Amino acid sequence: MSEKPVDDGSIRLDQLLKVSGLAQTGGHAKMVIQGGEVVVNGEIETRRRRKLFAGDKIEYNGETVVIDEGDSGSDRAEESSPDRP
């Protein structure tokens, strides 16, 4: 499980995929988002600049990332996969 910082309480969907390693590049993130392969909060999302906030759940390629508010007051994104708790 890894955590990704979110500076202003939000992060764009394409940025999250890239920094979390779910997408290899920004271009790859754009392709999978616009191709309808990414699910946000249970719905297919095709807007790559969608802002994500604490509590949002992102699913792609068998991986799940949940935006979680950190203990220090800054937001964090927490990544998990089916084989990791």
LUMLUM-66306 format. One record per residue: x, y, z of N, C-alpha, C, O, CB in turn; residue number from 0. Coordinates in steps of 0.1 Angstrom, whole numbers, plus 5000, padded with zeros to 4 digits. Each point is the difference from the previous one (the first is absolute). Glycine has a CB too. Example, Ala and Ser with C-alpha at 12.3 -4.5 7.8 and 13.67 -1.06 7.14 Angstrom:
BEGIN
(pt (5132, 4943, 5078), (4991, 5012, 5000), (5009, 5012, 5000), (5010, 5000, 5007), (4971, 4988, 5005), 0)
(pt (5015, 5023, 4981), (5009, 5011, 5000), (4992, 5011, 5008), (5005, 5011, 5001), (5007, 4983, 4977), 1)
END
This chain:
BEGIN
(pt (5009, 4988, 5000), (4991, 5012, 5000), (5009, 5012, 5000), (5010, 5001, 5008), (4971, 4987, 5004), 0)
(pt (5016, 5022, 4979), (5008, 5012, 5000), (4991, 5012, 5001), (4988, 4999, 4997), (5029, 4990, 4989), 1)
(pt (4988, 5022, 5019), (4993, 5012, 5002), (5005, 5011, 4990), (5012, 5001, 4998), (4983, 4993, 5026), 2)
(pt (4996, 5014, 4971), (5004, 5010, 4990), (4995, 5014, 5006), (4988, 5001, 5003), (5011, 4983, 4977), 3)
(pt (5009, 5026, 5021), (4996, 5013, 5005), (4990, 5007, 4991), (5001, 4999, 4988), (5021, 5002, 5024), 4)
(pt (4969, 5006, 4994), (4990, 5009, 4993), (5001, 5013, 5007), (4996, 5002, 5011), (4989, 4979, 4982), 5)
(pt (5021, 5029, 5000), (5004, 5013, 5006), (4988, 5008, 5004), (5000, 5005, 5011), (5020, 4995, 4975), 6)
(pt (4970, 5003, 5005), (4989, 5009, 5003), (4987, 4993, 5003), (4990, 5006, 4999), (5021, 5010, 4987), 7)
(pt (4990, 4971, 5018), (4988, 4993, 5003), (4994, 4993, 4988), (4989, 4993, 5001), (5007, 5023, 5017), 8)
(pt (5010, 4986, 4970), (4995, 4994, 4988), (5011, 4996, 4991), (5011, 5005, 5002), (4968, 5008, 4999), 9)
(pt (5019, 4977, 4990), (5009, 4996, 4990), (4993, 4996, 4988), (4989, 4995, 5001), (5027, 4997, 5016), 10)
(pt (4989, 5011, 4971), (4993, 4997, 4988), (5002, 4985, 4998), (5010, 4994, 5004), (4994, 5029, 4986), 11)
(pt (4986, 4971, 5003), (5000, 4986, 4998), (5012, 4995, 4992), (5006, 4990, 5003), (4969, 5011, 4997), 12)
(pt (5029, 5006, 4989), (5011, 4996, 4992), (5013, 5001, 5008), (5009, 4991, 4999), (4979, 5017, 4981), 13)
(pt (5013, 5002, 5029), (5012, 5001, 5008), (5001, 4989, 5010), (5011, 4994, 5003), (4988, 5030, 4995), 14)
(pt (4990, 4972, 5008), (4999, 4989, 5010), (5005, 4987, 4994), (5008, 4993, 5005), (4974, 5019, 5007), 15)
(pt (5013, 4985, 4976), (5004, 4988, 4993), (5015, 4999, 4998), (5006, 4990, 5001), (4971, 5009, 4988), 16)
(pt (5028, 5013, 5007), (5014, 5001, 4997), (5009, 4998, 5012), (5009, 4992, 5000), (4985, 5023, 4980), 17)
(pt (5003, 4993, 5031), (5009, 5000, 5012), (4998, 4987, 5007), (5009, 4996, 5008), (4989, 5029, 4993), 18)
(pt (4991, 4968, 4998), (4998, 4988, 5008), (5006, 4988, 4992), (5001, 4989, 5006), (4978, 5020, 5004), 19)
(pt (5025, 4993, 4978), (5006, 4990, 4992), (4990, 4991, 4993), (5004, 4990, 4993), (5014, 5010, 5023), 20)
(pt (4969, 5003, 4984), (4990, 4993, 4993), (5001, 5002, 4985), (4997, 4991, 4992), (4988, 5010, 5028), 21)
(pt (5020, 5011, 4976), (5002, 5003, 4986), (5015, 5003, 4999), (5006, 5006, 5009), (4970, 5004, 4988), 22)
(pt (5030, 4986, 4992), (5014, 5001, 4998), (5004, 5015, 4997), (5011, 5004, 5004), (4990, 4973, 4987), 23)
(pt (4991, 5030, 5002), (5002, 5014, 4997), (4987, 5008, 5000), (4990, 4994, 5001), (5030, 4999, 4984), 24)
(pt (4981, 5020, 5014), (4988, 5008, 4999), (4992, 4997, 4987), (4988, 5000, 5001), (5024, 5018, 5011), 25)
(pt (4995, 4979, 4977), (4993, 4996, 4988), (4993, 4987, 5002), (4988, 4998, 4995), (5029, 5014, 4992), 26)
(pt (4989, 4979, 5020), (4993, 4987, 5003), (4988, 5002, 5009), (4989, 4994, 4997), (5033, 4994, 5001), 27)
(pt (4979, 5021, 5012), (4989, 5003, 5008), (4988, 5006, 4992), (4989, 4996, 5002), (5027, 5008, 5017), 28)
(pt (4987, 5005, 4972), (4990, 5006, 4992), (4993, 4989, 4991), (4988, 5000, 4999), (5026, 5021, 5000), 29)
(pt (4994, 4970, 4996), (4994, 4990, 4991), (4990, 4990, 5008), (4989, 4998, 4995), (5032, 5003, 4991), 30)
(pt (4983, 4995, 5026), (4992, 4991, 5007), (4988, 5007, 5006), (4989, 4993, 5001), (5031, 4993, 5005), 31)
(pt (4981, 5026, 4998), (4988, 5008, 5005), (4990, 5002, 4988), (4989, 4997, 5002), (5026, 5014, 5016), 32)
(pt (4990, 4995, 4971), (4991, 5002, 4989), (4995, 4988, 4994), (4989, 5000, 4993), (5023, 5021, 5003), 33)
(pt (4995, 4967, 5006), (4995, 4987, 4995), (4989, 4994, 5009), (4996, 4989, 4997), (5026, 5008, 4992), 34)
(pt (4975, 5009, 5022), (4990, 4995, 5009), (5004, 4989, 5008), (4992, 4992, 5005), (4992, 5014, 4979), 35)
(pt (5029, 4993, 5019), (5006, 4989, 5008), (5001, 5003, 5015), (5004, 4992, 5008), (5008, 5001, 4972), 36)
(pt (4985, 5020, 5024), (5002, 5004, 5014), (4986, 5002, 5006), (4991, 5006, 4994), (5031, 5005, 5000), 37)
(pt (4976, 4984, 5018), (4988, 5002, 5007), (5002, 5009, 5012), (5009, 4997, 5008), (4983, 4980, 4984), 38)
(pt (5000, 5033, 5010), (5001, 5009, 5012), (4987, 4999, 5007), (4989, 5003, 4995), (5027, 5013, 4994), 39)
(pt (4984, 4980, 5024), (4988, 4999, 5008), (4989, 4992, 4994), (4989, 5003, 5000), (5017, 5019, 5010), 40)
(pt (4999, 4967, 4983), (4990, 4990, 4994), (4995, 5004, 4986), (4992, 4992, 4995), (5002, 5003, 5028), 41)
(pt (5011, 5016, 4972), (4995, 5004, 4986), (5012, 5002, 4991), (5011, 5005, 5004), (4969, 5006, 5006), 42)
(pt (5019, 4985, 4977), (5011, 5002, 4991), (5002, 5015, 4998), (4991, 5008, 4999), (5003, 4970, 4989), 43)
(pt (5019, 5026, 5013), (5003, 5014, 4998), (5009, 5002, 4988), (5010, 4993, 4999), (4989, 5010, 5026), 44)
(pt (4997, 5006, 4966), (5008, 5003, 4988), (5006, 5014, 5000), (5006, 5004, 4990), (4979, 4980, 4998), 45)
(pt (5013, 5023, 5023), (5006, 5014, 5001), (5014, 4999, 5007), (5000, 4997, 5012), (4977, 5014, 4988), 46)
(pt (5033, 4991, 4993), (5014, 4998, 5006), (5003, 5011, 5010), (5008, 4997, 5009), (4999, 4992, 4970), 47)
(pt (4987, 5022, 5020), (5003, 5011, 5009), (4990, 5000, 5012), (4999, 5010, 5007), (5010, 5003, 4974), 48)
(pt (4983, 4977, 5021), (4991, 4999, 5011), (5008, 5002, 5013), (5010, 4993, 5002), (4974, 4991, 4985), 49)
(pt (5011, 5024, 5022), (5006, 5002, 5013), (4995, 4990, 5009), (4989, 4997, 5001), (5014, 5028, 4995), 50)
(pt (5007, 4969, 5012), (4997, 4990, 5010), (5002, 5006, 5013), (5009, 5008, 5003), (4997, 4973, 4981), 51)
(pt (4986, 5015, 5026), (5001, 5005, 5014), (4999, 4988, 5009), (4998, 4988, 4996), (4991, 5033, 4998), 52)
(pt (5014, 4982, 5019), (4999, 4989, 5010), (4988, 4992, 4999), (4989, 5006, 4999), (5025, 5009, 5017), 53)
(pt (4987, 4972, 4985), (4989, 4991, 4999), (4997, 4995, 4986), (4993, 4990, 4999), (4998, 5022, 5020), 54)
(pt (5015, 4994, 4971), (4998, 4995, 4986), (5007, 4986, 4999), (5011, 4999, 5004), (4986, 5025, 4987), 55)
(pt (4997, 4967, 5002), (5005, 4987, 4997), (5002, 4998, 4985), (4991, 5001, 4992), (4998, 4990, 5029), 56)
(pt (5024, 5006, 4975), (5003, 4999, 4986), (5004, 4985, 4998), (5008, 4994, 5007), (5000, 5030, 4992), 57)
(pt (4987, 4970, 4990), (5003, 4986, 4997), (5005, 5000, 4985), (4994, 5006, 4991), (4989, 4985, 5025), 58)
(pt (5028, 5002, 4982), (5006, 4998, 4987), (5009, 4988, 5000), (5008, 4998, 5009), (4991, 5026, 4986), 59)
(pt (4999, 4967, 4995), (5009, 4989, 4998), (5001, 4991, 5012), (5011, 4995, 5003), (5001, 5018, 4980), 60)
(pt (4978, 4984, 5025), (5000, 4992, 5011), (5006, 5007, 5013), (5001, 4993, 5010), (5001, 4988, 4974), 61)
(pt (5001, 5031, 5015), (5006, 5008, 5011), (4989, 5010, 5005), (4992, 5004, 4992), (5032, 4993, 4999), 62)
(pt (4977, 5006, 5022), (4991, 5010, 5006), (5008, 5010, 5007), (5009, 4997, 5008), (4972, 4986, 4994), 63)
(pt (5015, 5030, 4996), (5007, 5011, 5007), (4989, 5008, 5007), (4990, 5004, 4993), (5030, 4997, 4990), 64)
(pt (4981, 5001, 5030), (4990, 5008, 5007), (5007, 5013, 5005), (5011, 4999, 5006), (4976, 4980, 5001), 65)
(pt (5007, 5032, 4990), (5005, 5013, 5005), (4997, 5001, 5015), (4988, 4999, 5003), (5010, 5012, 4974), 66)
(pt (5012, 4990, 5031), (4998, 5000, 5015), (5006, 5012, 5006), (5011, 5004, 4997), (4989, 4971, 5003), 67)
(pt (4992, 5031, 5010), (5006, 5012, 5007), (5010, 4995, 5010), (4997, 4991, 5008), (4981, 5022, 4988), 68)
(pt (5034, 4992, 5003), (5011, 4996, 5009), (4998, 5006, 5014), (4993, 5009, 5002), (5022, 4990, 4979), 69)
(pt (4992, 4995, 5028), (5000, 5004, 5014), (5005, 5014, 5003), (4995, 5007, 5009), (5008, 4969, 4997), 70)
(pt (5006, 5029, 4986), (5006, 5013, 5002), (4991, 5011, 4994), (5004, 5012, 5001), (5019, 4977, 4999), 71)
(pt (4966, 5008, 4995), (4991, 5010, 4994), (5002, 5001, 4985), (4991, 5006, 4993), (5010, 5006, 5028), 72)
(pt (5010, 4982, 4973), (5001, 5000, 4986), (4994, 4988, 4994), (4999, 4989, 5007), (5022, 5024, 4995), 73)
(pt (4974, 4987, 4986), (4993, 4989, 4994), (5011, 4990, 4994), (5011, 5004, 4996), (4969, 5010, 4999), 74)
(pt (5016, 4974, 5005), (5009, 4989, 4994), (4992, 4991, 4992), (4988, 4998, 5002), (5028, 5004, 5017), 75)
(pt (4990, 4992, 4971), (4994, 4989, 4992), (5006, 4987, 5005), (5012, 4999, 5000), (4983, 5017, 4980), 76)
(pt (4996, 4975, 5022), (5005, 4987, 5005), (4997, 4989, 4990), (4989, 4999, 4995), (5007, 5008, 5029), 77)
(pt (5014, 4986, 4972), (4999, 4990, 4989), (4999, 4986, 5006), (5007, 4997, 5009), (5005, 5018, 4975), 78)
(pt (4979, 4977, 5010), (5000, 4986, 5005), (4996, 4991, 4988), (4996, 5005, 4989), (4997, 5002, 5034), 79)
(pt (5010, 4981, 4978), (4996, 4990, 4989), (4993, 4989, 5007), (5001, 4998, 5012), (5019, 5009, 4973), 80)
(pt (4973, 4984, 5007), (4993, 4989, 5006), (5008, 4991, 5008), (4995, 4994, 5009), (4990, 5008, 4972), 81)
(pt (5028, 4996, 5016), (5008, 4991, 5008), (5007, 5007, 5011), (5008, 4993, 5007), (4996, 4994, 4972), 82)
(pt (4994, 5025, 5023), (5006, 5008, 5012), (4988, 5005, 5009), (4990, 5004, 4995), (5031, 5002, 4991), 83)
(pt (4981, 4993, 5027), (4989, 5005, 5009), (4999, 5015, 5000), (4992, 5005, 5007), (5012, 4975, 5007), 84)
END
